[in-house]
Amino acid sequence: MDLHTRPAAGRGSRLAQVARILVVEDEPNNLELALRIVRHAGHEATVATDGYAALELAREQRPQLILLDLQLPKLDGWAVVKRLRKESWAKDVPIVAVSASASPGDESKAIEAGCTEFLSKPYYPATLRDVLNRYLVAA
């Protein structure tokens, strides 16, 4: 993975990873919250507001993690994740599905489609921070 290292804020000499994260979200309030959390954690964020833009930006920037809303205009998140998983560079990139319309079975459906993890909206900021730490912070 192409990550930059920098000293982590806080105590000790632990290094944190500065990662490129693609945030794919069409709802402005949810987008603002996700961006605030991602940037506060010290990561770089790129935004796509529809599925086609998500595919284009993912191919151009090759992010280390993708936060993917499943209900998107033009091309939904389900189609985005399926297309990305067919590309060799994206096979191991964590893709975190995010959805407000979580019905029974959506989490397992998202995992089967190729997502690494599933978050229901609304989520607590600490929950998203935990996800970022799980996939991006050096131990």
N, C-alpha and C positions, 0 to 999 in steps of 0.2 A: 504494500500500500504506500502511496505517496503522501506521507504525513509530515508536517513540520513539528518540531518539538520546541517547547518554550518552558521556562520555569512556571510551575503552577502557583497560583495565588495561595497564600496561606503559609503554614509552617513547613519546615523541612526542605529537602532538595529534590523532592519527587518531581518528575517531568510529566507534563500533560501533553496530550496530542492536540494539535490544532488541525482540525479536519475540515474538509469541504463537505457541506451537507446540502442536499437539494431538498427544499421544503416545497411540497406540491399541495397547494390548498387554494380554493377559490373563495372562501368566505373570509372577508377582511378581518373580523375580530379574532377568528381562530388563527389566521395567518400572523397577525400581530403578536399574539401570545406565543406561538411557536418560535417566531423570530427572536423575540425578547429572551426566551429561555436558551435558545441555541447560541446566541451572541453573548449572553451573560456567562455561558459556560466557556467562552473563549474560542468558539468555532466560527468559521466563515460560512455564510448562508447565501444560497442562490434561490430565487423564487420562480416557480412556474404556477400558473393559475388554470391550466387545462392540460389534458393528457398529451396532446401533440407537443406542446411546449416542454413538458416534462421529458419526453423521449429525446427531443432535440438537445436540451440542456444536459441531460444525463450523458449522452454520447459525446458532447463537446467537452464537458468538464470532468467526467468520470469521478463522481463524488464518492466519499468513503461511507456515506450513509444516506438513505433516502427516506424522508417522512412523506408518506403517500396517502392523501385523502382518497377514499374509494369512490366517492360520488363527485365526479368532475364533469365539466362541460366538454363537449366535442369528442373526447375519448375517455372512458371511465378508468379508474384506477385498476380494476381487474384486468383490463386489456393491457394497460401499461406494464404491470408486473409480469404478465405472461410474455410480452415482447422483450422486456429487458432480460429475463432469465434465459432467453435464447442466445444472447450475446455473450461471448466468452469472457470479456472483461467484467461483466456484471454478475456472473454466476455466484460469487461469494460476497457481494456487496450486501450488507444488511438493509433490507427494505421493511420499514415499519408501517404497516397499514393503520390508518386512522379513519374512524367512521362514527358519525353521529347516529346512524340508523342501524345500530348493532342489534340484529335479531338472532335468535338461537341458531347456532351453526355457522354464523359469519366468521367467527375466529378460526374454526377448523377449515372453513372454505378458503380463507385468506392464506393460511399456512399451506394448504394443498395447492393453491395457485402460485406459490413461490415466495410469499412474504415470510420474513424471519420472525416477526412478532406482530401483535394486534393490540391497538389501544382504542378504547371507546371514548368518544367525546360526550360530555366534557371530561377532561382529565385534569388532575392536579399538576401544577408545575413540577412538584417533586417527582411525580411519576415519569414525566418526560426526562427530567435530569437523570433519573436512575437508568433509563433506557440509553441515554447518551453515554453515561459512565460505563455501562455494561459492554458497549461495543467500541468505545473510542478512547477511553482514558487508560494510559499505561499504568500498570501496577507497580 
